[in-house]
Amino acid sequence: MLSALTFLLPAIAFVTALLSGVFGMAGGLVLMGALAFLLPISAAFVTHGIIQIVSNGWRAYLNRHDIVWPIIGWYGLASFIAALIFGVIAFVPPRPLVLIALGLVGLSVLLPMKRFALDAQKPGHAFASGLLVTGTNLLAGVAGPLLDIFFVRTALTRHQIVATKAFTQVFAHLAKIVVYGAPLLLASTEIEMPWLAILLAIPLTLAGTRVGKAVLDRMSDASFLGWTRWIVSLIGLAYLVRGLMMAASG
């Protein structure tokens, strides 16, 4: 018999891919929070990684002419190093910690980003972003708002920002799949992956990303930045409160 997750996950994937297609990160934050409640944490991280690779990879492809490739090279190298470190540590965070981390990541959009003077177009800053964002992704499942700190002072257009961030996030989510997925495959575990739900979610993720791009094309740069800040911060606040409540009751 098909479980409710088989139908629920594809629906969530469509909505969150649409959000990411427009704002570049809000969808991943919502999806990770939903999966943290629906699945064991390791399975949630792997499921999120698979769906987000599809979403981010497709978004990067749709905007492929706007990708800034020098940023990708430095970020990818740092992402590989971060994955090695977490792979050695082999730490699976508990659910309350994941929600608290998600909340803090979401609220990071309220930081005075321009005061950090970070610019992803500088090689050293691109490398630092790979370490910070991939490391946070392996702890919270999502780190898109932190990635924004390295893009807010660039001279890139909204399409270049969305395209380049999407490609960098492919590295971060791949690291998550390897770090958390390898133990599930190699060790005897009772955790089962919702493969049918993931399979059904993939085409809806592609569709949601496509619709999101159509909305993005009709937005101005000012609207893009303004809406992103408020949506992500409210989502982060909700996760933080929920995580703290779970930690206090547990």
DRENSEGU-205590 format. One record per residue: chain; residue in three letters; x, y, z of N, C-alpha, C in turn. Coordinates in nm, 2 decimals. Layout:
N
A,ALA,X,Y,Z,X,Y,Z,X,Y,Z
...
END
This chain:
250
A,MET,0.09,-0.12,0.00,0.00,0.00,0.00,0.09,0.12,0.00
A,LEU,0.05,0.22,-0.08,0.13,0.34,-0.09,0.11,0.43,0.04
A,SER,0.22,0.49,0.09,0.21,0.57,0.21,0.17,0.71,0.17
A,ALA,0.13,0.79,0.27,0.10,0.93,0.24,0.22,1.01,0.19
A,LEU,0.34,0.97,0.24,0.46,1.04,0.20,0.48,1.03,0.04
A,THR,0.43,0.92,-0.02,0.45,0.90,-0.16,0.38,1.01,-0.24
A,PHE,0.27,1.06,-0.19,0.20,1.17,-0.25,0.24,1.31,-0.20
A,LEU,0.27,1.31,-0.07,0.30,1.44,0.00,0.44,1.49,-0.05
A,LEU,0.54,1.41,-0.06,0.67,1.46,-0.09,0.68,1.52,-0.23
A,PRO,0.62,1.46,-0.34,0.62,1.52,-0.47,0.55,1.66,-0.47
A,ALA,0.44,1.67,-0.39,0.37,1.80,-0.38,0.46,1.91,-0.32
A,ILE,0.52,1.87,-0.21,0.61,1.96,-0.14,0.73,2.00,-0.23
A,ALA,0.78,1.90,-0.31,0.89,1.92,-0.40,0.86,2.02,-0.50
A,PHE,0.74,2.02,-0.56,0.70,2.11,-0.66,0.69,2.26,-0.60
A,VAL,0.63,2.27,-0.49,0.61,2.41,-0.43,0.75,2.46,-0.39
A,THR,0.83,2.38,-0.33,0.96,2.43,-0.29,1.06,2.46,-0.40
A,ALA,1.05,2.38,-0.51,1.13,2.41,-0.63,1.08,2.54,-0.70
A,LEU,0.95,2.57,-0.69,0.90,2.69,-0.74,0.96,2.81,-0.66
A,LEU,0.96,2.80,-0.53,1.01,2.90,-0.45,1.16,2.92,-0.47
A,SER,1.24,2.81,-0.49,1.38,2.82,-0.52,1.40,2.88,-0.66
A,GLY,1.32,2.85,-0.75,1.33,2.90,-0.88,1.32,3.05,-0.89
A,VAL,1.24,3.11,-0.79,1.22,3.25,-0.79,1.32,3.32,-0.70
A,PHE,1.34,3.26,-0.58,1.42,3.33,-0.48,1.56,3.27,-0.46
A,GLY,1.58,3.15,-0.52,1.72,3.09,-0.51,1.75,3.01,-0.39
A,MET,1.67,3.02,-0.28,1.71,2.95,-0.16,1.59,2.91,-0.07
A,ALA,1.48,2.99,-0.07,1.37,2.97,0.02,1.31,2.83,0.01
A,GLY,1.30,2.77,-0.11,1.24,2.64,-0.13,1.32,2.53,-0.05
A,GLY,1.45,2.54,-0.06,1.54,2.44,0.00,1.52,2.44,0.15
A,LEU,1.50,2.56,0.21,1.48,2.57,0.35,1.35,2.51,0.40
A,VAL,1.24,2.53,0.32,1.11,2.47,0.35,1.12,2.32,0.33
A,LEU,1.18,2.27,0.23,1.18,2.13,0.20,1.26,2.06,0.31
A,MET,1.37,2.11,0.35,1.45,2.04,0.46,1.38,2.04,0.59
A,GLY,1.31,2.14,0.62,1.23,2.14,0.75,1.12,2.04,0.74
A,ALA,1.05,2.03,0.63,0.94,1.93,0.61,1.00,1.79,0.62
A,LEU,1.11,1.76,0.56,1.17,1.63,0.56,1.22,1.59,0.70
A,ALA,1.27,1.69,0.78,1.32,1.67,0.91,1.21,1.61,1.00
A,PHE,1.08,1.65,0.97,0.97,1.60,1.05,0.92,1.47,0.99
A,LEU,0.93,1.44,0.87,0.87,1.33,0.80,0.96,1.20,0.80
A,LEU,1.09,1.22,0.81,1.19,1.11,0.80,1.29,1.11,0.91
A,PRO,1.36,1.00,0.93,1.48,1.00,1.02,1.58,1.10,0.96
A,ILE,1.67,1.16,1.04,1.75,1.27,0.99,1.85,1.23,0.88
A,SER,1.91,1.11,0.89,2.00,1.07,0.78,1.92,1.06,0.65
A,ALA,1.81,0.99,0.65,1.73,0.98,0.53,1.68,1.11,0.48
A,ALA,1.64,1.20,0.57,1.60,1.34,0.54,1.71,1.41,0.46
A,PHE,1.83,1.40,0.51,1.95,1.47,0.45,1.97,1.41,0.31
A,VAL,1.97,1.28,0.29,1.99,1.22,0.16,1.88,1.25,0.07
A,THR,1.75,1.24,0.11,1.64,1.28,0.03,1.64,1.42,-0.02
A,HIS,1.67,1.51,0.08,1.68,1.65,0.04,1.79,1.68,-0.06
A,GLY,1.90,1.61,-0.04,2.02,1.62,-0.13,1.98,1.58,-0.27
A,ILE,1.91,1.47,-0.29,1.88,1.42,-0.42,1.78,1.52,-0.49
A,ILE,1.68,1.56,-0.42,1.58,1.65,-0.48,1.64,1.78,-0.51
A,GLN,1.73,1.83,-0.42,1.79,1.97,-0.44,1.89,1.96,-0.55
A,ILE,1.96,1.85,-0.57,2.05,1.84,-0.68,1.98,1.86,-0.81
A,VAL,1.86,1.79,-0.82,1.78,1.80,-0.94,1.73,1.94,-0.96
A,SER,1.68,2.00,-0.85,1.63,2.14,-0.86,1.73,2.24,-0.89
A,ASN,1.85,2.23,-0.82,1.96,2.33,-0.85,2.02,2.30,-0.98
A,GLY,2.04,2.17,-1.02,2.10,2.14,-1.14,2.02,2.19,-1.26
A,TRP,1.89,2.17,-1.25,1.80,2.22,-1.36,1.79,2.37,-1.36
A,ARG,1.79,2.43,-1.25,1.79,2.58,-1.24,1.92,2.63,-1.30
A,ALA,2.03,2.57,-1.27,2.16,2.61,-1.33,2.16,2.60,-1.48
A,TYR,2.10,2.49,-1.53,2.10,2.46,-1.67,2.01,2.57,-1.74
A,LEU,1.90,2.60,-1.68,1.81,2.69,-1.74,1.87,2.83,-1.75
A,ASN,1.96,2.86,-1.66,2.03,2.99,-1.66,2.18,2.97,-1.69
A,ARG,2.21,2.87,-1.76,2.35,2.83,-1.78,2.44,2.94,-1.85
A,HIS,2.38,3.02,-1.92,2.46,3.13,-1.99,2.50,3.24,-1.89
A,ASP,2.44,3.24,-1.77,2.47,3.34,-1.67,2.56,3.29,-1.56
A,ILE,2.61,3.16,-1.56,2.69,3.10,-1.46,2.83,3.17,-1.47
A,VAL,2.88,3.21,-1.35,3.01,3.27,-1.34,3.11,3.16,-1.30
A,TRP,3.18,3.10,-1.39,3.26,2.98,-1.37,3.38,2.99,-1.28
A,PRO,3.45,3.10,-1.27,3.56,3.11,-1.18,3.52,3.09,-1.03
A,ILE,3.40,3.13,-1.00,3.34,3.11,-0.86,3.32,2.96,-0.84
A,ILE,3.27,2.89,-0.94,3.24,2.75,-0.93,3.36,2.67,-0.90
A,GLY,3.48,2.70,-0.96,3.60,2.62,-0.94,3.65,2.63,-0.80
A,TRP,3.66,2.75,-0.74,3.71,2.77,-0.60,3.61,2.71,-0.50
A,TYR,3.48,2.73,-0.53,3.38,2.68,-0.43,3.38,2.53,-0.43
A,GLY,3.39,2.46,-0.55,3.39,2.32,-0.56,3.51,2.26,-0.49
A,LEU,3.62,2.32,-0.49,3.74,2.26,-0.42,3.72,2.27,-0.27
A,ALA,3.67,2.38,-0.22,3.64,2.39,-0.08,3.53,2.30,-0.03
A,SER,3.43,2.28,-0.12,3.32,2.19,-0.08,3.37,2.05,-0.06
A,PHE,3.47,2.01,-0.15,3.52,1.87,-0.14,3.60,1.85,-0.01
A,ILE,3.67,1.96,0.03,3.75,1.95,0.16,3.65,1.94,0.28
A,ALA,3.55,2.02,0.28,3.45,2.02,0.39,3.38,1.88,0.40
A,ALA,3.35,1.82,0.28,3.29,1.69,0.28,3.38,1.58,0.35
A,LEU,3.51,1.59,0.32,3.61,1.50,0.37,3.61,1.51,0.53
A,ILE,3.61,1.64,0.57,3.62,1.66,0.72,3.49,1.60,0.79
A,PHE,3.38,1.63,0.74,3.25,1.57,0.80,3.24,1.42,0.78
A,GLY,3.30,1.37,0.67,3.30,1.22,0.65,3.38,1.15,0.76
A,VAL,3.49,1.21,0.80,3.57,1.16,0.91,3.50,1.17,1.04
A,ILE,3.44,1.28,1.07,3.37,1.30,1.20,3.25,1.21,1.21
A,ALA,3.18,1.18,1.11,3.06,1.09,1.11,2.96,1.12,1.22
A,PHE,2.92,1.25,1.22,2.82,1.30,1.32,2.69,1.32,1.25
A,VAL,2.58,1.26,1.31,2.44,1.28,1.26,2.37,1.37,1.37
A,PRO,2.34,1.49,1.33,2.28,1.58,1.43,2.13,1.53,1.47
A,PRO,2.09,1.55,1.59,1.96,1.52,1.63,1.86,1.62,1.57
A,ARG,1.73,1.58,1.57,1.63,1.66,1.50,1.62,1.81,1.56
A,PRO,1.61,1.82,1.69,1.61,1.96,1.75,1.72,2.05,1.70
A,LEU,1.84,1.99,1.70,1.96,2.07,1.65,1.95,2.11,1.51
A,VAL,1.90,2.02,1.43,1.88,2.05,1.28,1.78,2.16,1.27
A,LEU,1.67,2.16,1.34,1.57,2.27,1.33,1.63,2.40,1.38
A,ILE,1.70,2.40,1.49,1.77,2.52,1.54,1.87,2.58,1.44
A,ALA,1.95,2.49,1.38,2.04,2.53,1.28,1.97,2.59,1.16
A,LEU,1.86,2.52,1.12,1.78,2.58,1.00,1.73,2.72,1.03
A,GLY,1.69,2.73,1.16,1.64,2.87,1.20,1.74,2.97,1.19
A,LEU,1.86,2.94,1.24,1.97,3.04,1.24,2.02,3.07,1.10
A,VAL,2.02,2.96,1.02,2.05,2.99,0.88,1.95,3.08,0.81
A,GLY,1.82,3.06,0.84,1.72,3.15,0.78,1.73,3.29,0.83
A,LEU,1.76,3.30,0.96,1.77,3.44,1.02,1.90,3.51,0.98
A,SER,1.99,3.44,0.92,2.12,3.50,0.88,2.10,3.60,0.77
A,VAL,1.98,3.60,0.70,1.96,3.70,0.60,1.94,3.84,0.66
A,LEU,1.91,3.85,0.79,1.90,3.98,0.86,2.03,4.04,0.90
A,LEU,2.14,3.96,0.88,2.27,4.02,0.91,2.30,4.14,0.81
A,PRO,2.38,4.24,0.86,2.41,4.35,0.77,2.52,4.30,0.67
A,MET,2.48,4.23,0.57,2.57,4.16,0.48,2.67,4.25,0.41
A,LYS,2.63,4.37,0.38,2.72,4.45,0.31,2.84,4.49,0.39
A,ARG,2.83,4.49,0.52,2.94,4.52,0.62,3.05,4.42,0.62
A,PHE,3.01,4.30,0.57,3.12,4.19,0.58,3.22,4.21,0.46
A,ALA,3.19,4.29,0.37,3.28,4.31,0.25,3.32,4.19,0.19
A,LEU,3.23,4.09,0.17,3.27,3.96,0.11,3.22,3.96,-0.04
A,ASP,3.30,3.91,-0.13,3.26,3.91,-0.27,3.30,3.78,-0.33
A,ALA,3.21,3.70,-0.38,3.23,3.57,-0.43,3.32,3.57,-0.56
A,GLN,3.33,3.69,-0.62,3.41,3.70,-0.74,3.56,3.70,-0.71
A,LYS,3.59,3.71,-0.58,3.73,3.71,-0.54,3.76,3.56,-0.50
A,PRO,3.87,3.50,-0.56,3.90,3.36,-0.54,3.90,3.32,-0.39
A,GLY,3.97,3.39,-0.30,3.97,3.36,-0.16,3.84,3.36,-0.10
A,HIS,3.75,3.45,-0.14,3.62,3.46,-0.08,3.53,3.34,-0.13
A,ALA,3.55,3.31,-0.26,3.47,3.19,-0.32,3.51,3.06,-0.25
A,PHE,3.64,3.05,-0.22,3.69,2.93,-0.15,3.63,2.92,0.00
A,ALA,3.63,3.04,0.06,3.58,3.05,0.20,3.43,3.02,0.20
A,SER,3.36,3.06,0.10,3.21,3.03,0.09,3.19,2.88,0.08
A,GLY,3.27,2.81,0.00,3.26,2.67,-0.01,3.27,2.60,0.12
A,LEU,3.37,2.64,0.20,3.39,2.57,0.33,3.27,2.60,0.42
A,LEU,3.23,2.73,0.43,3.13,2.77,0.53,2.99,2.71,0.49
A,VAL,2.96,2.72,0.36,2.83,2.69,0.31,2.81,2.53,0.31
A,THR,2.91,2.46,0.26,2.90,2.32,0.26,2.90,2.26,0.40
A,GLY,2.99,2.32,0.49,2.99,2.27,0.63,2.86,2.29,0.70
A,THR,2.80,2.41,0.68,2.67,2.43,0.74,2.56,2.34,0.67
A,ASN,2.57,2.32,0.55,2.48,2.23,0.48,2.48,2.09,0.54
A,LEU,2.60,2.05,0.57,2.61,1.91,0.63,2.56,1.91,0.78
A,LEU,2.54,2.02,0.84,2.49,2.03,0.97,2.34,2.06,0.98
A,ALA,2.30,2.15,0.89,2.16,2.19,0.89,2.08,2.14,0.78
A,GLY,2.15,2.09,0.67,2.08,2.05,0.55,2.06,2.16,0.45
A,VAL,2.07,2.28,0.49,2.05,2.40,0.40,2.15,2.51,0.44
A,ALA,2.20,2.59,0.35,2.29,2.70,0.39,2.28,2.81,0.28
A,GLY,2.17,2.81,0.20,2.16,2.92,0.10,2.17,3.06,0.15
A,PRO,2.10,3.10,0.26,2.12,3.24,0.31,2.26,3.28,0.34
A,LEU,2.34,3.18,0.39,2.48,3.21,0.42,2.56,3.24,0.29
A,LEU,2.52,3.16,0.19,2.58,3.18,0.06,2.56,3.33,0.00
A,ASP,2.44,3.38,0.04,2.41,3.52,0.00,2.51,3.62,0.05
A,ILE,2.57,3.60,0.16,2.67,3.69,0.22,2.78,3.72,0.12
A,PHE,2.81,3.62,0.04,2.92,3.63,-0.05,2.88,3.68,-0.19
A,PHE,2.75,3.71,-0.21,2.70,3.76,-0.33,2.64,3.90,-0.33
A,VAL,2.62,3.95,-0.21,2.55,4.08,-0.20,2.63,4.19,-0.24
A,ARG,2.76,4.18,-0.24,2.85,4.29,-0.28,2.91,4.27,-0.42
A,THR,2.86,4.17,-0.49,2.91,4.15,-0.63,2.83,4.24,-0.72
A,ALA,2.89,4.25,-0.84,2.82,4.33,-0.94,2.74,4.24,-1.04
A,LEU,2.70,4.13,-0.99,2.62,4.03,-1.07,2.47,4.07,-1.08
A,THR,2.41,4.03,-1.19,2.27,4.05,-1.20,2.19,3.94,-1.13
A,ARG,2.06,3.95,-1.12,1.98,3.85,-1.05,1.99,3.71,-1.11
A,HIS,2.00,3.71,-1.25,2.01,3.59,-1.32,2.15,3.52,-1.29
A,GLN,2.26,3.60,-1.29,2.39,3.55,-1.26,2.39,3.49,-1.11
A,ILE,2.33,3.56,-1.02,2.33,3.52,-0.88,2.26,3.39,-0.87
A,VAL,2.14,3.38,-0.93,2.06,3.25,-0.92,2.13,3.14,-0.99
A,ALA,2.19,3.16,-1.10,2.26,3.06,-1.18,2.38,3.01,-1.11
A,THR,2.46,3.10,-1.06,2.59,3.06,-1.00,2.56,2.99,-0.86
A,LYS,2.47,3.05,-0.78,2.44,2.99,-0.66,2.38,2.85,-0.68
A,ALA,2.30,2.83,-0.78,2.24,2.70,-0.81,2.35,2.59,-0.83
A,PHE,2.45,2.63,-0.91,2.56,2.54,-0.95,2.64,2.51,-0.82
A,THR,2.67,2.61,-0.74,2.75,2.58,-0.62,2.68,2.49,-0.53
A,GLN,2.55,2.50,-0.52,2.47,2.42,-0.43,2.46,2.27,-0.47
A,VAL,2.49,2.24,-0.60,2.50,2.11,-0.65,2.61,2.04,-0.57
A,PHE,2.72,2.11,-0.55,2.84,2.05,-0.48,2.80,2.02,-0.33
A,ALA,2.73,2.12,-0.27,2.70,2.11,-0.13,2.60,1.99,-0.11
A,HIS,2.50,1.98,-0.19,2.40,1.87,-0.18,2.46,1.73,-0.21
A,LEU,2.55,1.73,-0.31,2.62,1.60,-0.34,2.71,1.56,-0.22
A,ALA,2.77,1.65,-0.15,2.85,1.62,-0.03,2.76,1.56,0.08
A,LYS,2.64,1.61,0.09,2.54,1.57,0.19,2.50,1.42,0.15
A,ILE,2.48,1.39,0.03,2.44,1.26,-0.01,2.55,1.16,0.02
A,VAL,2.67,1.20,-0.01,2.78,1.10,0.01,2.81,1.08,0.16
A,VAL,2.81,1.19,0.24,2.84,1.18,0.38,2.74,1.11,0.46
A,TYR,2.61,1.13,0.43,2.50,1.07,0.50,2.45,0.94,0.44
A,GLY,2.46,0.93,0.30,2.41,0.82,0.23,2.50,0.70,0.24
A,ALA,2.63,0.72,0.24,2.72,0.60,0.24,2.70,0.52,0.36
A,PRO,2.69,0.57,0.48,2.66,0.48,0.60,2.53,0.41,0.59
A,LEU,2.43,0.47,0.53,2.30,0.40,0.51,2.32,0.27,0.42
A,LEU,2.41,0.29,0.32,2.43,0.18,0.23,2.52,0.07,0.28
A,LEU,2.62,0.11,0.35,2.73,0.02,0.40,2.69,-0.05,0.53
A,ALA,2.62,0.02,0.61,2.59,-0.04,0.75,2.45,-0.11,0.75
A,SER,2.43,-0.20,0.83,2.30,-0.26,0.85,2.21,-0.17,0.93
A,THR,2.10,-0.12,0.87,2.02,-0.01,0.93,1.87,-0.04,0.90
A,GLU,1.79,0.00,0.99,1.64,-0.01,0.97,1.58,0.11,0.89
A,ILE,1.67,0.21,0.87,1.62,0.33,0.80,1.60,0.30,0.65
A,GLU,1.48,0.32,0.60,1.45,0.30,0.46,1.43,0.43,0.39
A,MET,1.48,0.44,0.27,1.47,0.56,0.19,1.33,0.55,0.11
A,PRO,1.26,0.67,0.10,1.13,0.67,0.02,1.16,0.68,-0.13
A,TRP,1.21,0.58,-0.19,1.26,0.59,-0.33,1.14,0.62,-0.42
A,LEU,1.02,0.56,-0.41,0.91,0.59,-0.50,0.87,0.74,-0.49
A,ALA,0.87,0.79,-0.36,0.83,0.93,-0.35,0.94,1.02,-0.41
A,ILE,1.06,0.99,-0.40,1.17,1.06,-0.46,1.16,1.06,-0.61
A,LEU,1.13,0.94,-0.67,1.12,0.93,-0.81,1.00,1.01,-0.86
A,LEU,0.89,1.01,-0.79,0.77,1.10,-0.83,0.80,1.24,-0.82
A,ALA,0.89,1.28,-0.72,0.92,1.42,-0.69,1.00,1.48,-0.80
A,ILE,1.09,1.40,-0.86,1.18,1.46,-0.96,1.12,1.54,-1.07
A,PRO,1.02,1.48,-1.15,0.96,1.56,-1.25,0.89,1.68,-1.20
A,LEU,0.83,1.67,-1.08,0.76,1.79,-1.03,0.86,1.89,-0.98
A,THR,0.97,1.85,-0.94,1.08,1.95,-0.91,1.12,2.02,-1.03
A,LEU,1.14,1.95,-1.14,1.18,2.02,-1.27,1.07,2.12,-1.31
A,ALA,0.94,2.08,-1.30,0.83,2.16,-1.34,0.82,2.29,-1.25
A,GLY,0.84,2.27,-1.12,0.84,2.38,-1.03,0.95,2.48,-1.05
A,THR,1.07,2.43,-1.09,1.18,2.51,-1.12,1.15,2.59,-1.25
A,ARG,1.09,2.53,-1.34,1.06,2.60,-1.47,0.96,2.71,-1.45
A,VAL,0.86,2.69,-1.37,0.76,2.79,-1.34,0.83,2.90,-1.26
A,GLY,0.92,2.87,-1.17,0.99,2.97,-1.09,1.07,3.06,-1.17
A,LYS,1.14,3.00,-1.28,1.22,3.09,-1.36,1.13,3.19,-1.44
A,ALA,1.01,3.14,-1.48,0.92,3.23,-1.55,0.88,3.35,-1.46
A,VAL,0.86,3.33,-1.33,0.83,3.44,-1.24,0.95,3.52,-1.22
A,LEU,1.07,3.46,-1.21,1.19,3.54,-1.19,1.22,3.64,-1.30
A,ASP,1.19,3.59,-1.43,1.21,3.68,-1.54,1.13,3.80,-1.54
A,ARG,1.02,3.80,-1.46,0.93,3.91,-1.46,0.95,4.00,-1.34
A,MET,1.04,3.97,-1.25,1.07,4.04,-1.13,1.18,4.15,-1.16
A,SER,1.18,4.25,-1.08,1.30,4.34,-1.09,1.40,4.30,-0.99
A,ASP,1.52,4.35,-1.00,1.63,4.31,-0.90,1.59,4.36,-0.76
A,ALA,1.53,4.48,-0.75,1.49,4.53,-0.62,1.38,4.44,-0.55
A,SER,1.29,4.40,-0.63,1.18,4.31,-0.57,1.24,4.17,-0.53
A,PHE,1.33,4.12,-0.62,1.40,3.99,-0.59,1.47,3.99,-0.45
A,LEU,1.55,4.10,-0.43,1.62,4.10,-0.30,1.53,4.13,-0.18
A,GLY,1.43,4.21,-0.20,1.34,4.25,-0.09,1.26,4.13,-0.04
A,TRP,1.19,4.07,-0.13,1.11,3.95,-0.10,1.19,3.84,-0.04
A,THR,1.30,3.81,-0.09,1.39,3.70,-0.04,1.42,3.72,0.10
A,ARG,1.46,3.84,0.14,1.50,3.87,0.28,1.39,3.84,0.38
A,TRP,1.27,3.88,0.35,1.16,3.87,0.44,1.10,3.72,0.45
A,ILE,1.09,3.66,0.34,1.04,3.52,0.33,1.13,3.43,0.41
A,VAL,1.26,3.44,0.38,1.35,3.35,0.44,1.37,3.37,0.59
A,SER,1.36,3.50,0.63,1.38,3.53,0.78,1.26,3.48,0.86
A,LEU,1.14,3.49,0.80,1.02,3.44,0.87,1.02,3.28,0.88
A,ILE,1.06,3.22,0.77,1.08,3.07,0.78,1.18,3.03,0.88
A,GLY,1.29,3.10,0.89,1.39,3.07,0.99,1.35,3.09,1.13
A,LEU,1.27,3.20,1.15,1.22,3.22,1.29,1.13,3.11,1.33
A,ALA,1.04,3.06,1.24,0.95,2.95,1.27,1.03,2.82,1.31
A,TYR,1.14,2.79,1.24,1.22,2.67,1.27,1.29,2.69,1.40
A,LEU,1.34,2.81,1.42,1.42,2.83,1.55,1.33,2.81,1.67
A,VAL,1.21,2.86,1.67,1.12,2.85,1.78,1.08,2.70,1.80
A,ARG,1.05,2.63,1.69,1.01,2.49,1.70,1.13,2.41,1.75
A,GLY,1.25,2.43,1.70,1.36,2.36,1.75,1.39,2.38,1.90
A,LEU,1.38,2.50,1.94,1.40,2.53,2.08,1.30,2.46,2.17
A,MET,1.17,2.46,2.12,1.07,2.40,2.20,1.09,2.25,2.21
A,MET,1.14,2.18,2.10,1.16,2.04,2.10,1.28,2.01,2.19
A,ALA,1.38,2.10,2.19,1.50,2.07,2.28,1.46,2.09,2.42
A,ALA,1.38,2.18,2.45,1.34,2.21,2.59,1.25,2.09,2.64
A,SER,1.16,2.03,2.56,1.07,1.93,2.60,1.14,1.79,2.60
A,GLY,1.26,1.78,2.53,1.33,1.66,2.52,1.43,1.64,2.63
END
